[in-house]
Amino acid sequence: MRYCPLMTAHTGMLVANLGTPDAPTTEAVRRFLSEFLSDRRVVDLPRALWLPILHGVILRIRPQRSARAYREVWTESGSPLLVHTQALADALAPRLASLLAGPVPVAIGMTYGNPSIAAALEVLRARGVRRLLVLPLYPQYSATTTAPVLDRVEAALGRLEWRPELLCVDDYHAEAGYIAALAESLAGRIADFGAGAQLLFSFHGLPQRYVDAGDPYQEQCQATARLVATRLALPADAWSVAYQSRVGGAAWLKPYTEDRLEELAKQGSRRIVVCCPGFAVDCLETLEEIAIRGRDSFLAAGGASFDYVPALNESPSHVECLARIAGAALSRDALRAAS
């Protein structure tokens, strides 16, 4: 792919992620969950039914439990999700400048919590950006994750009365660079795979009704896992897909990760390697739910060895992959404008 300096003139990039509480405290988690779970994209139930449940039950019980989980993974630098997202953006800026032969301001924004998408857009407007590329850190598209990013971008632009040319990377679940980066992160972990070893791809769950309504998320998750397994030349019986982080009593995508971990152990899998390809950076769901609780569940069910593979985070292969995806999106747009 060839790039030209024209592509970078007044071009900036918003790197968006879901968000995190400001602190691992009950009150901070309550504020975060209130914003997150009030989004109609996330919970599509009628407001008259959902909001009394949210404020009368969930926000009275869940914040304290979630705050304890956040304290398990919080670092001296803060929330892992925020720390890794910022480090990734910091590494992307110079790589994009190198690829595109010109500076590309990069700012991070969270759909929920801080720093907000609106605040990130203020930064980019002040930098003179007229052409904005939005990169949601969701390899697989869902109306519950990627779409809320675009909702927030549009709402913020309206308040700012600023209308840059807008581009978005909707998903990158099958991009060659992304698949190669995932495979690279796994290669050393499965080099000595033998009998009784399993690779489990654990993706964030989604209520089944969203997929039934046409959300492509599950199909894209399965495609990612299949492409990585093929690149690693794994036999079909050496890997599987499951879905984590379900809440409530509704049917979610199956199999559930917690059930699959126990099932594999009881079926004789002595060693398991777990990868979470739907998470661009490590966060509560990977570090506490999988690396801590998932490990405990597998070992308690009879497993002998549990190996969690960290998210790609700010690794060089991840930075290179996302920089090239961004460059390709900008290149396609430049070609369309010139035709």
BAKOL-639654 format. One record per residue: residue in three letters; x, y, z of N, C-alpha, C in turn. Coordinates in steps of 0.02 Angstrom, whole numbers, m for minus. Example, Ala and Ser with C-alpha at 12.3 -4.5 7.8 and 13.67 -1.06 7.14 Angstrom:
REM residues 2
<ALA,<660,m284,390>,<615,m225,390>,<660,m165,390>>
<SER,<642,m112,354>,<684,m53,357>,<645,2,394>>
//
This chain:
REM residues 339
<MET,<42,m59,0>,<0,0,0>,<44,62,0>>
<ARG,<33,108,m46>,<71,170,m49>,<28,226,m21>>
<TYR,<60,269,18>,<25,325,48>,<56,389,22>>
<CYS,<19,443,26>,<45,507,3>,<34,559,57>>
<PRO,<76,612,60>,<69,662,112>,<0,695,113>>
<LEU,<m33,698,56>,<m99,730,52>,<m148,699,101>>
<MET,<m140,633,113>,<m187,598,157>,<m185,626,228>>
<THR,<m128,650,250>,<m121,671,320>,<m138,744,332>>
<ALA,<m150,782,280>,<m165,853,290>,<m227,862,333>>
<HIS,<m218,888,394>,<m273,902,440>,<m311,838,459>>
<THR,<m277,780,457>,<m309,717,475>,<m292,699,547>>
<GLY,<m343,676,585>,<m332,653,653>,<m369,588,665>>
<MET,<m352,554,720>,<m384,490,734>,<m408,487,807>>
<LEU,<m469,464,815>,<m497,450,880>,<m493,375,893>>
<VAL,<m458,356,945>,<m455,286,966>,<m506,278,1023>>
<ALA,<m558,239,1011>,<m613,235,1059>,<m616,166,1092>>
<ASN,<m631,166,1156>,<m642,104,1193>,<m704,111,1236>>
<LEU,<m723,57,1269>,<m786,57,1306>,<m784,104,1366>>
<GLY,<m732,98,1408>,<m726,142,1466>,<m713,104,1530>>
<THR,<m704,142,1583>,<m684,114,1647>,<m704,162,1702>>
<PRO,<m716,137,1763>,<m727,183,1819>,<m665,226,1832>>
<ASP,<m673,282,1864>,<m617,326,1880>,<m574,297,1936>>
<ALA,<m604,253,1976>,<m569,224,2033>,<m603,158,2050>>
<PRO,<m568,113,2086>,<m599,49,2104>,<m640,54,2168>>
<THR,<m684,103,2170>,<m726,115,2228>,<m799,103,2210>>
<THR,<m839,89,2260>,<m910,75,2247>,<m944,134,2213>>
<GLU,<m931,195,2235>,<m965,253,2206>,<m942,265,2135>>
<ALA,<m878,259,2121>,<m853,269,2053>,<m881,216,2006>>
<VAL,<m884,154,2029>,<m912,101,1988>,<m987,112,1977>>
<ARG,<m1022,137,2027>,<m1094,150,2019>,<m1105,203,1965>>
<ARG,<m1065,257,1965>,<m1072,308,1914>,<m1060,279,1844>>
<PHE,<m1008,239,1839>,<m991,209,1775>,<m1046,162,1750>>
<LEU,<m1070,118,1794>,<m1121,70,1774>,<m1187,105,1758>>
<SER,<m1202,159,1793>,<m1263,196,1779>,<m1262,223,1707>>
<GLU,<m1206,252,1687>,<m1201,278,1619>,<m1202,221,1568>>
<PHE,<m1164,170,1581>,<m1158,113,1535>,<m1225,78,1525>>
<LEU,<m1257,60,1579>,<m1317,19,1575>,<m1380,60,1559>>
<SER,<m1373,126,1556>,<m1430,168,1535>,<m1432,177,1459>>
<ASP,<m1380,155,1424>,<m1377,162,1352>,<m1425,112,1319>>
<ARG,<m1470,138,1277>,<m1518,95,1244>,<m1484,44,1197>>
<ARG,<m1425,60,1174>,<m1389,12,1131>,<m1367,m49,1171>>
<VAL,<m1352,m38,1235>,<m1326,m92,1277>,<m1383,m134,1304>>
<VAL,<m1436,m101,1328>,<m1495,m137,1353>,<m1555,m108,1317>>
<ASP,<m1585,m149,1274>,<m1638,m125,1230>,<m1708,m135,1258>>
<LEU,<m1714,m150,1322>,<m1780,m160,1352>,<m1817,m93,1358>>
<PRO,<m1883,m94,1360>,<m1921,m32,1370>,<m1897,6,1432>>
<ARG,<m1889,71,1427>,<m1863,110,1483>,<m1906,104,1546>>
<ALA,<m1971,101,1536>,<m2016,97,1594>,<m2005,33,1633>>
<LEU,<m1982,m19,1599>,<m1967,m82,1633>,<m1896,m83,1659>>
<TRP,<m1848,m59,1619>,<m1778,m68,1635>,<m1752,m19,1688>>
<LEU,<m1770,45,1683>,<m1740,94,1728>,<m1757,82,1802>>
<PRO,<m1818,62,1820>,<m1830,44,1891>,<m1788,m15,1914>>
<ILE,<m1776,m64,1870>,<m1734,m120,1889>,<m1662,m97,1897>>
<LEU,<m1639,m55,1850>,<m1570,m31,1853>,<m1557,8,1917>>
<HIS,<m1599,58,1930>,<m1586,103,1987>,<m1612,75,2053>>
<GLY,<m1662,32,2050>,<m1689,5,2112>,<m1656,m59,2136>>
<VAL,<m1624,m95,2090>,<m1594,m159,2109>,<m1520,m163,2091>>
<ILE,<m1505,m158,2026>,<m1437,m172,2002>,<m1386,m123,2031>>
<LEU,<m1402,m58,2029>,<m1354,m9,2053>,<m1349,m6,2129>>
<ARG,<m1392,m43,2163>,<m1387,m49,2236>,<m1343,m108,2257>>
<ILE,<m1336,m157,2211>,<m1302,m219,2228>,<m1235,m228,2191>>
<ARG,<m1237,m218,2126>,<m1179,m236,2084>,<m1117,m192,2095>>
<PRO,<m1123,m126,2107>,<m1062,m86,2112>,<m1013,m109,2166>>
<GLN,<m1037,m131,2223>,<m992,m152,2276>,<m954,m215,2254>>
<ARG,<m989,m262,2224>,<m957,m324,2200>,<m907,m309,2144>>
<SER,<m927,m266,2098>,<m882,m249,2042>,<m821,m210,2066>>
<ALA,<m829,m167,2116>,<m773,m129,2143>,<m720,m176,2172>>
<ARG,<m743,m229,2206>,<m695,m278,2233>,<m656,m310,2176>>
<ALA,<m691,m326,2121>,<m657,m357,2063>,<m607,m308,2032>>
<TYR,<m626,m245,2026>,<m580,m195,1998>,<m517,m188,2041>>
<ARG,<m525,m192,2107>,<m467,m186,2151>,<m418,m243,2140>>
<GLU,<m443,m300,2117>,<m399,m357,2103>,<m350,m343,2046>>
<VAL,<m369,m299,1999>,<m328,m289,1939>,<m302,m218,1932>>
<TRP,<m323,m172,1976>,<m302,m102,1971>,<m227,m97,1981>>
<THR,<m196,m52,1945>,<m123,m44,1949>,<m105,24,1979>>
<GLU,<m41,34,1993>,<m19,99,2018>,<m34,154,1968>>
<SER,<m35,137,1904>,<m48,186,1851>,<m123,196,1839>>
<GLY,<m165,153,1868>,<m236,159,1860>,<m268,97,1828>>
<SER,<m325,108,1797>,<m362,54,1765>,<m323,23,1708>>
<PRO,<m316,m43,1706>,<m279,m74,1650>,<m307,m54,1582>>
<LEU,<m372,m51,1575>,<m401,m33,1510>,<m379,36,1488>>
<LEU,<m380,84,1534>,<m360,152,1516>,<m285,156,1504>>
<VAL,<m245,124,1546>,<m172,126,1538>,<m151,96,1471>>
<HIS,<m179,39,1454>,<m159,6,1391>,<m186,43,1330>>
<THR,<m247,71,1335>,<m275,109,1279>,<m232,170,1265>>
<GLN,<m212,205,1318>,<m170,264,1309>,<m102,246,1280>>
<ALA,<m72,192,1305>,<m7,170,1280>,<m12,150,1206>>
<LEU,<m66,118,1188>,<m77,98,1118>,<m83,160,1074>>
<ALA,<m122,209,1095>,<m130,271,1056>,<m63,309,1051>>
<ASP,<m26,311,1105>,<39,345,1105>,<87,313,1055>>
<ALA,<83,246,1048>,<126,211,1001>,<101,218,929>>
<LEU,<35,224,921>,<7,230,854>,<25,296,820>>
<ALA,<27,350,859>,<38,416,829>,<103,419,788>>
<PRO,<161,400,817>,<222,404,776>,<224,353,720>>
<ARG,<193,294,729>,<192,245,676>,<150,269,618>>
<LEU,<93,300,632>,<52,328,579>,<89,385,543>>
<ALA,<123,426,581>,<161,481,551>,<214,454,503>>
<SER,<245,399,523>,<295,367,480>,<264,337,417>>
<LEU,<209,302,426>,<176,270,369>,<148,320,320>>
<LEU,<119,374,346>,<83,421,304>,<124,483,286>>
<ALA,<186,485,308>,<231,540,290>,<204,607,312>>
<GLY,<178,609,373>,<152,672,400>,<119,660,467>>
<PRO,<115,710,510>,<86,701,577>,<12,687,575>>
<VAL,<m10,641,619>,<m81,625,627>,<m96,628,702>>
<PRO,<m128,681,727>,<m145,684,798>,<m190,625,818>>
<VAL,<m176,594,874>,<m216,537,899>,<m239,553,969>>
<ALA,<m304,543,982>,<m331,553,1049>,<m374,494,1068>>
<ILE,<m377,478,1133>,<m420,423,1154>,<m484,450,1186>>
<GLY,<m539,414,1176>,<m602,432,1206>,<m641,370,1225>>
<MET,<m674,373,1282>,<m713,317,1307>,<m788,329,1296>>
<THR,<m823,278,1274>,<m895,284,1265>,<m929,301,1331>>
<TYR,<m904,271,1385>,<m932,283,1452>,<m873,300,1499>>
<GLY,<m882,350,1541>,<m828,369,1586>,<m779,417,1554>>
<ASN,<m720,421,1584>,<m669,470,1564>,<m605,437,1540>>
<PRO,<m569,470,1494>,<m586,531,1458>,<m642,518,1408>>
<SER,<m689,561,1403>,<m747,550,1360>,<m730,560,1287>>
<ILE,<m772,534,1244>,<m764,546,1172>,<m771,620,1157>>
<ALA,<m816,654,1191>,<m824,726,1179>,<m760,764,1196>>
<ALA,<m726,745,1251>,<m664,778,1270>,<m609,764,1219>>
<ALA,<m607,703,1194>,<m557,686,1143>,<m568,726,1079>>
<LEU,<m630,735,1060>,<m645,773,999>,<m627,847,1008>>
<GLU,<m635,873,1068>,<m614,942,1081>,<m539,948,1069>>
<VAL,<m501,899,1091>,<m428,900,1081>,<m412,899,1006>>
<LEU,<m445,856,969>,<m431,851,897>,<m453,913,859>>
<ARG,<m508,943,879>,<m529,1005,846>,<m478,1060,858>>
<ALA,<m452,1063,920>,<m401,1113,936>,<m337,1103,897>>
<ARG,<m325,1041,875>,<m266,1026,835>,<m277,1039,761>>
<GLY,<m335,1066,743>,<m348,1085,674>,<m370,1028,630>>
<VAL,<m396,974,659>,<m416,916,620>,<m478,932,578>>
<ARG,<m475,915,514>,<m533,924,470>,<m556,857,441>>
<ARG,<m517,807,451>,<m532,740,426>,<m520,692,483>>
<LEU,<m574,659,507>,<m570,621,569>,<m582,547,556>>
<LEU,<m534,506,575>,<m541,433,572>,<m557,408,641>>
<VAL,<m613,372,648>,<m633,342,712>,<m614,268,711>>
<LEU,<m574,248,761>,<m553,179,767>,<m579,150,833>>
<PRO,<m638,119,832>,<m661,84,893>,<m618,22,904>>
<LEU,<m596,11,965>,<m554,m46,980>,<m596,m109,991>>
<TYR,<m638,m124,941>,<m680,m184,941>,<m667,m220,875>>
<PRO,<m627,m273,875>,<m613,m307,812>,<m675,m334,778>>
<GLN,<m724,m356,819>,<m787,m382,792>,<m842,m330,804>>
<TYR,<m880,m316,752>,<m932,m265,757>,<m992,m291,796>>
<SER,<m1020,m248,837>,<m1086,m261,868>,<m1122,m195,876>>
<ALA,<m1187,m197,870>,<m1228,m138,882>,<m1225,m115,954>>
<THR,<m1199,m158,999>,<m1194,m140,1070>,<m1127,m109,1088>>
<THR,<m1079,m110,1043>,<m1012,m84,1058>,<m990,m31,1008>>
<THR,<m983,m50,945>,<m960,m3,894>,<m1011,52,882>>
<ALA,<m1074,34,876>,<m1125,84,862>,<m1130,139,916>>
<PRO,<m1125,123,981>,<m1126,177,1031>,<m1068,226,1024>>
<VAL,<m1010,202,999>,<m955,249,987>,<m977,301,936>>
<LEU,<m1007,279,882>,<m1028,325,829>,<m1084,370,853>>
<ASP,<m1128,344,896>,<m1180,386,926>,<m1149,444,964>>
<ARG,<m1098,428,1005>,<m1066,480,1046>,<m1028,529,1003>>
<VAL,<m996,504,951>,<m960,550,905>,<m1008,599,873>>
<GLU,<m1063,574,846>,<m1111,617,813>,<m1141,668,862>>
<ALA,<m1157,645,922>,<m1187,691,971>,<m1137,745,991>>
<ALA,<m1074,726,1000>,<m1023,775,1020>,<m1009,825,964>>
<LEU,<m1006,801,902>,<m994,846,846>,<m1050,896,839>>
<GLY,<m1111,874,852>,<m1168,920,849>,<m1163,976,900>>
<ARG,<m1141,959,961>,<m1134,1009,1013>,<m1076,1057,999>>
<LEU,<m1024,1030,966>,<m966,1071,951>,<m976,1115,889>>
<GLU,<m1028,1100,852>,<m1040,1134,788>,<m978,1129,744>>
<TRP,<m952,1070,742>,<m890,1054,704>,<m906,995,661>>
<ARG,<m892,1000,597>,<m910,946,551>,<m849,927,509>>
<PRO,<m802,887,537>,<m747,862,496>,<m773,807,450>>
<GLU,<m734,791,399>,<m749,732,359>,<m740,672,405>>
<LEU,<m789,627,406>,<m790,574,456>,<m781,506,423>>
<LEU,<m732,468,447>,<m720,399,425>,<m720,354,485>>
<CYS,<m737,290,476>,<m739,244,532>,<m716,175,511>>
<VAL,<m677,142,554>,<m661,72,544>,<m714,32,582>>
<ASP,<m760,2,545>,<m816,m33,577>,<m795,m97,613>>
<ASP,<m749,m133,583>,<m723,m194,615>,<m659,m214,579>>
<TYR,<m622,m259,609>,<m561,m285,577>,<m552,m358,595>>
<HIS,<m607,m393,603>,<m605,m462,630>,<m567,m511,586>>
<ALA,<m561,m497,521>,<m527,m543,476>,<m466,m512,442>>
<GLU,<m445,m454,464>,<m387,m421,434>,<m325,m464,444>>
<ALA,<m286,m471,391>,<m228,m516,393>,<m179,m497,449>>
<GLY,<m167,m432,459>,<m120,m411,510>,<m144,m427,580>>
<TYR,<m209,m420,592>,<m239,m436,657>,<m234,m511,670>>
<ILE,<m250,m552,621>,<m246,m624,629>,<m174,m645,641>>
<ALA,<m127,m615,605>,<m57,m632,614>,<m33,m612,684>>
<ALA,<m55,m554,709>,<m34,m532,776>,<m61,m579,829>>
<LEU,<m124,m600,822>,<m151,m648,870>,<m113,m714,868>>
<ALA,<m100,m739,808>,<m64,m802,801>,<6,m797,830>>
<GLU,<38,m740,820>,<105,m730,848>,<104,m733,924>>
<SER,<52,m703,954>,<47,m703,1027>,<35,m773,1055>>
<LEU,<7,m816,1014>,<m10,m884,1036>,<44,m935,1019>>
<ALA,<85,m921,970>,<130,m972,943>,<173,m1004,996>>
<GLY,<203,m964,1039>,<246,m992,1091>,<209,m1032,1143>>
<ARG,<145,m1017,1152>,<106,m1051,1204>,<83,m1120,1181>>
<ILE,<78,m1130,1116>,<52,m1195,1092>,<105,m1235,1056>>
<ALA,<168,m1213,1060>,<222,m1247,1024>,<227,m1320,1045>>
<ASP,<213,m1334,1108>,<218,m1403,1132>,<150,m1434,1147>>
<PHE,<99,m1411,1110>,<32,m1438,1120>,<33,m1514,1110>>
<GLY,<4,m1549,1156>,<0,m1622,1150>,<m69,m1646,1169>>
<ALA,<m75,m1710,1182>,<m139,m1739,1201>,<m164,m1707,1266>>
<GLY,<m227,m1692,1268>,<m257,m1662,1328>,<m250,m1587,1332>>
<ALA,<m221,m1555,1281>,<m214,m1482,1279>,<m268,m1451,1236>>
<GLN,<m292,m1392,1257>,<m345,m1358,1220>,<m332,m1283,1217>>
<LEU,<m348,m1253,1160>,<m348,m1181,1152>,<m420,m1158,1153>>
<LEU,<m437,m1114,1200>,<m505,m1087,1205>,<m505,m1014,1187>>
<PHE,<m544,m995,1136>,<m555,m925,1119>,<m616,m902,1158>>
<SER,<m606,m854,1203>,<m662,m829,1242>,<m678,m757,1220>>
<PHE,<m738,m748,1194>,<m761,m682,1172>,<m813,m656,1221>>
<HIS,<m820,m590,1224>,<m873,m561,1266>,<m940,m586,1240>>
<GLY,<m984,m602,1286>,<m1050,m626,1266>,<m1096,m571,1242>>
<LEU,<m1154,m592,1218>,<m1205,m547,1191>,<m1272,m582,1198>>
<PRO,<m1324,m548,1219>,<m1389,m581,1221>,<m1407,m610,1152>>
<GLN,<m1434,m670,1153>,<m1449,m706,1091>,<m1498,m666,1047>>
<ARG,<m1540,m626,1078>,<m1591,m591,1038>,<m1559,m541,990>>
<TYR,<m1500,m514,1007>,<m1467,m467,962>,<m1444,m502,898>>
<VAL,<m1415,m561,906>,<m1393,m600,848>,<m1453,m622,807>>
<ASP,<m1506,m642,841>,<m1568,m662,806>,<m1596,m605,764>>
<ALA,<m1582,m543,787>,<m1608,m483,751>,<m1560,m461,695>>
<GLY,<m1503,m496,688>,<m1459,m481,632>,<m1391,m453,650>>
<ASP,<m1374,m447,714>,<m1308,m423,733>,<m1255,m473,709>>
<PRO,<m1202,m450,674>,<m1153,m496,645>,<m1100,m519,694>>
<TYR,<m1105,m500,757>,<m1051,m511,805>,<m1029,m584,810>>
<GLN,<m1076,m629,821>,<m1057,m699,831>,<m1022,m728,769>>
<GLU,<m1048,m713,711>,<m1018,m737,649>,<m946,m712,643>>
<GLN,<m934,m649,661>,<m867,m621,656>,<m821,m651,708>>
<CYS,<m846,m665,768>,<m805,m698,819>,<m783,m767,795>>
<GLN,<m829,m805,768>,<m812,m872,744>,<m762,m869,687>>
<ALA,<m769,m819,644>,<m723,m812,588>,<m653,m796,613>>
<THR,<m647,m751,663>,<m582,m735,692>,<m548,m798,719>>
<ALA,<m585,m835,760>,<m556,m895,791>,<m535,m946,737>>
<ARG,<m577,m955,688>,<m561,m1004,635>,<m498,m983,597>>
<LEU,<m492,m919,581>,<m434,m896,544>,<m369,m904,584>>
<VAL,<m372,m889,649>,<m313,m897,691>,<m294,m970,697>>
<ALA,<m343,m1013,710>,<m329,m1085,716>,<m300,m1113,651>>
<THR,<m326,m1090,595>,<m299,m1112,530>,<m227,m1089,521>>
<ARG,<m214,m1027,540>,<m145,m1002,532>,<m97,m1041,577>>
<LEU,<m121,m1064,634>,<m79,m1103,680>,<m79,m1178,664>>
<ALA,<m117,m1197,612>,<m122,m1267,591>,<m146,m1313,647>>
<LEU,<m195,m1289,686>,<m222,m1329,740>,<m277,m1375,715>>
<PRO,<m278,m1437,737>,<m334,m1481,718>,<m399,m1457,749>>
<ALA,<m454,m1476,719>,<m520,m1451,741>,<m536,m1469,813>>
<ASP,<m510,m1525,838>,<m526,m1546,906>,<m479,m1516,958>>
<ALA,<m435,m1470,938>,<m388,m1440,985>,<m407,m1369,1005>>
<TRP,<m462,m1343,978>,<m482,m1276,996>,<m558,m1270,995>>
<SER,<m584,m1220,1030>,<m656,m1207,1032>,<m668,m1134,1050>>
<VAL,<m731,m1113,1043>,<m752,m1044,1056>,<m804,m1044,1112>>
<ALA,<m800,m995,1156>,<m851,m986,1208>,<m860,m911,1220>>
<TYR,<m911,m894,1259>,<m930,m824,1270>,<m937,m810,1344>>
<GLN,<m907,m756,1366>,<m902,m739,1437>,<m944,m678,1455>>
<SER,<m945,m662,1520>,<m971,m598,1546>,<m1046,m590,1541>>
<ARG,<m1083,m644,1539>,<m1156,m637,1535>,<m1184,m613,1602>>
<VAL,<m1239,m577,1599>,<m1273,m554,1659>,<m1348,m562,1649>>
<GLY,<m1384,m568,1704>,<m1457,m574,1699>,<m1479,m644,1680>>
<GLY,<m1545,m651,1672>,<m1573,m716,1659>,<m1589,m731,1587>>
<ALA,<m1578,m683,1542>,<m1593,m695,1471>,<m1542,m742,1440>>
<ALA,<m1561,m773,1384>,<m1515,m817,1348>,<m1461,m776,1313>>
<TRP,<m1399,m795,1324>,<m1342,m763,1291>,<m1309,m814,1245>>
<LEU,<m1261,m789,1205>,<m1227,m834,1160>,<m1194,m892,1199>>
<LYS,<m1199,m951,1171>,<m1171,m1010,1204>,<m1119,m1043,1159>>
<PRO,<m1075,m1083,1189>,<m1071,m1102,1260>,<m1043,m1045,1302>>
<TYR,<m1062,m1045,1366>,<m1035,m996,1413>,<m965,m1017,1433>>
<THR,<m920,m968,1438>,<m850,m983,1453>,<m843,m1021,1518>>
<GLU,<m878,m1000,1570>,<m870,m1034,1635>,<m891,m1107,1630>>
<ASP,<m943,m1121,1591>,<m965,m1191,1583>,<m915,m1230,1541>>
<ARG,<m888,m1197,1490>,<m841,m1232,1445>,<m777,m1250,1482>>
<LEU,<m753,m1206,1526>,<m692,m1220,1564>,<m701,m1282,1607>>
<GLU,<m757,m1287,1642>,<m770,m1345,1684>,<m780,m1408,1642>>
<GLU,<m814,m1400,1585>,<m826,m1457,1541>,<m760,m1485,1514>>
<LEU,<m715,m1442,1492>,<m651,m1465,1466>,<m611,m1502,1519>>
<ALA,<m611,m1474,1579>,<m573,m1508,1633>,<m602,m1577,1647>>
<LYS,<m668,m1582,1650>,<m700,m1646,1666>,<m694,m1696,1609>>
<GLN,<m684,m1670,1547>,<m674,m1714,1490>,<m602,m1739,1483>>
<GLY,<m559,m1715,1527>,<m490,m1739,1526>,<m438,m1691,1499>>
<SER,<m457,m1629,1483>,<m408,m1580,1460>,<m366,m1559,1520>>
<ARG,<m303,m1579,1521>,<m260,m1563,1577>,<m231,m1492,1571>>
<ARG,<m221,m1470,1511>,<m191,m1405,1500>,<m236,m1363,1454>>
<ILE,<m245,m1300,1472>,<m286,m1256,1429>,<m251,m1189,1421>>
<VAL,<m253,m1164,1360>,<m229,m1097,1343>,<m289,m1055,1324>>
<VAL,<m298,m998,1356>,<m357,m956,1343>,<m336,m890,1312>>
<CYS,<m368,m873,1257>,<m356,m811,1220>,<m422,m774,1214>>
<CYS,<m421,m708,1221>,<m482,m667,1217>,<m476,m617,1159>>
<PRO,<m488,m639,1098>,<m475,m597,1039>,<m523,m540,1028>>
<GLY,<m576,m536,1067>,<m623,m481,1060>,<m602,m420,1100>>
<PHE,<m551,m427,1142>,<m527,m372,1184>,<m460,m348,1157>>
<ALA,<m458,m287,1134>,<m396,m260,1106>,<m344,m249,1160>>
<VAL,<m367,m231,1220>,<m321,m222,1277>,<m349,m257,1338>>
<ASP,<m305,m273,1384>,<m327,m307,1444>,<m369,m262,1488>>
<CYS,<m416,m293,1524>,<m464,m255,1563>,<m492,m301,1617>>
<LEU,<m544,m278,1651>,<m574,m318,1705>,<m595,m387,1680>>
<GLU,<m626,m388,1620>,<m653,m451,1595>,<m600,m503,1578>>
<THR,<m540,m480,1559>,<m487,m528,1543>,<m446,m545,1605>>
<LEU,<m428,m494,1644>,<m381,m504,1699>,<m413,m534,1761>>
<GLU,<m474,m513,1777>,<m507,m540,1837>,<m553,m599,1819>>
<GLU,<m594,m589,1768>,<m643,m642,1752>,<m609,m705,1724>>
<ILE,<m560,m696,1681>,<m527,m754,1649>,<m464,m775,1686>>
<ALA,<m416,m729,1692>,<m350,m748,1719>,<m353,m767,1793>>
<ILE,<m403,m742,1830>,<m409,m759,1901>,<m465,m809,1912>>
<ARG,<m528,m788,1900>,<m584,m833,1914>,<m588,m892,1866>>
<GLY,<m572,m879,1802>,<m573,m934,1753>,<m521,m987,1770>>
<ARG,<m462,m965,1790>,<m410,m1011,1811>,<m433,m1054,1870>>
<ASP,<m462,m1020,1920>,<m484,m1056,1980>,<m537,m1108,1962>>
<SER,<m583,m1091,1917>,<m636,m1138,1898>,<m608,m1199,1862>>
<PHE,<m561,m1187,1816>,<m532,m1243,1778>,<m492,m1290,1824>>
<LEU,<m451,m1262,1868>,<m411,m1303,1913>,<m455,m1340,1963>>
<ALA,<m508,m1306,1988>,<m552,m1339,2036>,<m591,m1397,2005>>
<ALA,<m601,m1394,1938>,<m638,m1447,1903>,<m593,m1505,1883>>
<GLY,<m528,m1500,1898>,<m484,m1556,1883>,<m428,m1541,1833>>
<GLY,<m428,m1480,1805>,<m374,m1462,1759>,<m308,m1454,1795>>
<ALA,<m253,m1459,1758>,<m187,m1456,1789>,<m149,m1392,1773>>
<SER,<m160,m1363,1713>,<m121,m1305,1691>,<m166,m1257,1653>>
<PHE,<m167,m1194,1675>,<m208,m1142,1644>,<m162,m1085,1623>>
<ASP,<m164,m1068,1559>,<m119,m1017,1532>,<m160,m963,1498>>
<TYR,<m165,m903,1529>,<m200,m847,1497>,<m152,m809,1453>>
<VAL,<m171,m797,1390>,<m130,m759,1344>,<m152,m686,1346>>
<PRO,<m108,m639,1365>,<m129,m569,1370>,<m156,m543,1304>>
<ALA,<m198,m492,1308>,<m222,m458,1249>,<m162,m428,1212>>
<LEU,<m174,m407,1150>,<m119,m380,1110>,<m92,m314,1139>>
<ASN,<m134,m277,1174>,<m113,m216,1208>,<m72,m170,1161>>
<GLU,<m16,m144,1186>,<25,m99,1145>,<85,m135,1114>>
<SER,<78,m200,1102>,<132,m239,1072>,<149,m211,1002>>
<PRO,<211,m217,980>,<230,m192,914>,<187,m220,858>>
<SER,<169,m284,862>,<128,m313,808>,<58,m283,807>>
<HIS,<32,m266,866>,<m34,m235,870>,<m32,m163,843>>
<VAL,<19,m127,863>,<27,m58,838>,<33,m59,762>>
<GLU,<74,m103,735>,<83,m107,663>,<18,m126,628>>
<CYS,<m17,m174,655>,<m81,m196,626>,<m131,m138,623>>
<LEU,<m141,m104,679>,<m191,m50,680>,<m170,10,638>>
<ALA,<m105,25,637>,<m81,80,596>,<m94,65,522>>
<ARG,<m84,4,501>,<m96,m13,431>,<m170,m15,415>>
<ILE,<m211,m36,462>,<m284,m34,451>,<m307,39,444>>
<ALA,<m281,82,487>,<m299,153,483>,<m274,183,417>>
<GLY,<m212,167,399>,<m184,193,337>,<m223,171,276>>
<ALA,<m245,107,277>,<m284,82,221>,<m352,117,216>>
<ALA,<m383,131,274>,<m448,166,273>,<m440,236,245>>
<LEU,<m387,270,265>,<m374,337,239>,<m357,336,165>>
<SER,<m320,285,145>,<m301,279,74>,<m362,267,30>>
<ARG,<m407,222,53>,<m468,209,13>,<m509,273,6>>
<ASP,<m513,311,60>,<m552,373,57>,<m520,423,10>>
<ALA,<m454,427,11>,<m419,474,m33>,<m430,455,m106>>
<LEU,<m429,390,m120>,<m440,367,m188>,<m511,383,m212>>
<ARG,<m560,374,m167>,<m630,390,m184>,<m637,465,m199>>
<ALA,<m604,506,m157>,<m609,579,m166>,<m577,601,m232>>
<ALA,<m525,564,m253>,<m490,584,m314>,<m523,558,m378>>
<SER,<m568,510,m371>,<m599,479,m430>,<m659,519,m455>>
//
